[in-house]
Amino acid sequence: MEETHNPHPPILKLLDVSLRLFSVPLTIASICLTVTNRQDNPDYGTLEFHNLSGLKYMVCISAIAAAYALFAAAFSWLRCFAAKAWVFFVSDQIVAYLMVTSVAAVGEILYLAYYGDREVSWSEAYSTYGKFCDKMKMALVFQALGFGCFFVVAVVSAFRAFSIFDPPLPSQHLQHQSN
């Protein structure tokens, strides 16, 4: 049985594609800020993004998210893929969760850089690597905005995937209790 109408308003498709495309420059900016970030200190040496596994993780997730966003935006216009709302739902959820974990990883790095952790004898690093920390803060902002785009995309794709089903019917037990 072929559908004769689109059950989703065109505004949802436009919002979906727009947010996917808007997330690409945000995640790329996050990557660029991170991989070019470097600061030398005569006392403690050079600090670069590859010295911190959380930053490498964020770069990888940002690259995956940007590639996926471009792929999904392009393929959402093809009827054969647009009809598979569950594929977009699952993959959007995965990318949104990966993005939130990368934001959390870099947030933790920045927290430790600014405040340290006295219980394990880690001193703060901001006074030593302030320029590095400031660039990481900007990368975190871009990554968080990219996550925000994917969060809304995940909500829209969930709506698109589950709106094809009818709402559940009340159970017979509940109907008998109300009579």
C-alpha positions as CSV (number, residue, x, y, z in Angstrom):
1,M,0.0,0.0,0.0
2,E,1.5,3.3,-1.1
3,E,1.0,6.5,0.8
4,T,-0.7,9.2,-1.1
5,H,0.2,12.1,1.2
6,N,3.1,13.0,3.5
7,P,2.0,12.7,7.1
8,H,4.7,15.1,8.3
9,P,4.5,18.8,7.7
10,P,7.1,20.2,5.3
11,I,8.4,22.5,8.0
12,L,9.7,19.4,9.9
13,K,11.7,18.3,6.9
14,L,13.1,21.8,6.5
15,L,13.9,22.1,10.2
16,D,15.5,18.7,10.1
17,V,17.7,19.4,7.1
18,S,18.5,22.9,8.2
19,L,19.7,21.8,11.6
20,R,21.8,19.0,10.1
21,L,23.5,21.5,7.8
22,F,23.9,24.1,10.5
23,S,25.7,21.5,12.7
24,V,28.4,20.9,10.1
25,P,30.2,24.3,10.4
26,L,29.8,24.1,14.2
27,T,31.5,20.7,14.5
28,I,34.2,21.7,11.9
29,A,34.9,24.9,13.9
30,S,35.3,22.7,17.0
31,I,37.7,20.4,15.2
32,C,39.8,23.3,13.8
33,L,40.0,25.1,17.1
34,T,41.1,21.8,18.8
35,V,43.6,20.5,16.4
36,T,45.4,23.9,16.0
37,N,45.4,24.5,19.7
38,R,48.9,24.5,21.1
39,Q,50.7,26.4,23.9
40,D,54.4,26.3,25.0
41,N,55.4,26.8,28.5
42,P,59.1,27.0,29.4
43,D,58.6,25.3,32.8
44,Y,56.1,22.6,31.8
45,G,56.6,22.0,28.1
46,T,54.2,22.1,25.1
47,L,50.5,21.2,25.4
48,E,48.7,20.1,22.3
49,F,45.3,18.5,21.7
50,H,46.8,15.0,21.1
51,N,48.2,15.1,24.7
52,L,44.6,14.7,26.0
53,S,42.5,11.7,25.0
54,G,39.3,13.6,25.7
55,L,40.2,16.1,23.0
56,K,41.1,13.4,20.5
57,Y,37.7,11.8,21.3
58,M,35.9,15.1,20.6
59,V,37.7,15.6,17.3
60,C,36.8,12.0,16.2
61,I,33.1,12.5,17.2
62,S,33.0,15.9,15.6
63,A,34.2,14.4,12.3
64,I,31.7,11.6,12.5
65,A,28.9,14.0,13.3
66,A,29.8,16.4,10.4
67,A,30.0,13.5,7.9
68,Y,26.8,12.0,9.2
69,A,25.0,15.3,9.1
70,L,26.0,15.8,5.4
71,F,25.1,12.3,4.5
72,A,21.7,12.4,6.3
73,A,20.8,15.8,4.9
74,A,21.5,14.6,1.4
75,F,19.7,11.2,1.7
76,S,16.7,12.6,3.5
77,W,15.6,14.1,0.2
78,L,15.6,10.7,-1.5
79,R,12.2,9.0,-1.2
80,C,13.6,5.5,-0.5
81,F,15.5,6.8,2.5
82,A,13.0,9.4,3.7
83,A,10.4,6.5,4.1
84,K,12.8,4.8,6.5
85,A,12.2,7.1,9.5
86,W,13.4,4.5,11.9
87,V,16.9,4.4,10.3
88,F,17.2,8.2,10.9
89,F,15.7,7.8,14.3
90,V,18.3,5.3,15.5
91,S,21.3,6.9,13.8
92,D,20.2,10.4,15.1
93,Q,20.0,9.1,18.6
94,I,23.4,7.5,18.4
95,V,25.1,10.7,17.1
96,A,23.3,12.8,19.7
97,Y,24.5,10.6,22.5
98,L,28.1,10.6,21.1
99,M,28.0,14.4,20.9
100,V,26.8,14.7,24.5
101,T,29.6,12.4,25.6
102,S,32.2,14.5,23.8
103,V,30.8,17.7,25.3
104,A,31.0,16.0,28.8
105,A,34.6,14.9,28.2
106,V,35.9,18.3,27.2
107,G,33.8,19.9,29.9
108,E,35.6,17.7,32.5
109,I,39.0,18.6,31.0
110,L,38.2,22.3,31.2
111,Y,36.9,21.9,34.7
112,L,40.1,20.2,35.8
113,A,42.2,22.8,34.0
114,Y,40.4,25.7,35.7
115,Y,40.0,24.2,39.2
116,G,42.2,21.1,39.5
117,D,41.4,18.3,41.8
118,R,43.1,18.7,45.2
119,E,42.1,15.2,46.4
120,V,44.4,13.6,43.8
121,S,47.0,16.4,43.9
122,W,46.1,17.9,40.5
123,S,46.6,21.6,40.4
124,E,44.8,23.9,38.1
125,A,46.5,24.4,34.7
126,Y,44.8,27.6,33.6
127,S,47.4,29.9,35.0
128,T,50.1,27.9,33.1
129,Y,48.1,27.2,29.8
130,G,45.5,30.0,29.8
131,K,45.6,30.5,26.0
132,F,45.1,26.8,25.4
133,C,42.2,26.7,27.9
134,D,40.5,29.7,26.3
135,K,40.6,28.1,22.8
136,M,39.3,24.8,24.3
137,K,36.4,26.8,25.9
138,M,35.5,28.1,22.4
139,A,35.7,24.6,20.9
140,L,33.4,23.4,23.7
141,V,30.9,26.1,22.9
142,F,30.9,25.1,19.2
143,Q,30.6,21.5,20.2
144,A,27.7,22.2,22.6
145,L,25.9,24.1,19.9
146,G,26.4,21.2,17.5
147,F,25.0,18.9,20.2
148,G,22.0,21.2,20.5
149,C,21.4,20.9,16.8
150,F,21.6,17.1,17.0
151,F,19.3,17.0,20.1
152,V,16.6,18.8,18.2
153,V,17.2,16.6,15.1
154,A,16.8,13.6,17.4
155,V,13.5,14.9,18.7
156,V,12.2,15.6,15.2
157,S,13.3,12.2,14.0
158,A,11.7,10.5,17.0
159,F,8.4,12.3,16.2
160,R,8.7,11.3,12.5
161,A,9.4,7.7,13.5
162,F,6.7,7.3,16.1
163,S,3.9,9.4,14.6
164,I,3.2,6.7,12.1
165,F,1.7,4.6,14.8
166,D,-1.7,5.0,16.3
167,P,-1.9,5.9,20.0
168,P,-2.4,2.9,22.4
169,L,-5.9,2.0,23.1
170,P,-7.1,1.9,26.7
171,S,-6.9,-1.5,28.2
172,Q,-10.1,-3.4,28.9
173,H,-9.3,-3.4,32.6
174,L,-9.3,0.4,32.7
175,Q,-12.6,0.6,30.8
176,H,-14.3,-1.8,33.2
177,Q,-13.1,0.2,36.3
178,S,-14.5,3.5,34.9
179,N,-18.0,1.9,34.4
